[in-house]
Structure formats: C-alpha cells, structure tokens
Amino acid sequence: MASSSLVDPRINRLESQVRSLQSQVTRLQSQLPRASNSRTAPQSTSPRPEEPSFDQQFDTLAILIIELQERVSVLEARIDATTSASD
C-alpha cells in the first residue's frame, strides 16, 4: 500500500489526468460537426451512430480511471521493487 505522503500527489495526478481526458472528449465532440460537414459522401448512405448517454459516457470514463489506477499501481510496484533492490 502506498504511504500517505504518496496518496495526495497520486490523487492530484489522477484528477489532472481526468480533467485532461474530459478536455480531450470535449475537443473531440466539438470536432464532430465539422468533420461531418467536411465529408463529401452524403449522410444518408450510412446510418448515424447513436450518441452515448451521459451514463454510458460516465461508465466509460470510470473504466478508464480504474485502468489508469491499475497502471499507476503497477508502476509504483515496479519503482518500489527497483528502489528496494538498490538499498
């Protein structure tokens, strides 16, 4: 388990990454209308995919955060193993 001195920086880093992901999602969503207007093929030839609901988007973001937390945990374990081996 990570020490309490590492918890706050980890949380801050994860919160920052979540904000970054939210920003990327917003940027991609804002590009959707422009991308569809710049297409030469008519929209009627392909069905428009349904936009995910807020709950689906939230679930996806939650999954990404969990995966990110797992990756951080693995990296921390590797760092701990490396620092323990060098002591």
CORHUJO-V197080 format. One line per field, one symbol per residue. burial: b if it has 24 or more other C-alpha atoms within 12 Angstrom, else e. Layout:
burial->???
This chain:
burial->eeeeeeeeeeeeebeeebeeeeeeeeeeeeeeeeeeeeeeeeeeeeeeeeeeeeeeeeeeeeeebeeeeeeeeeeeeeeeeeeeeee
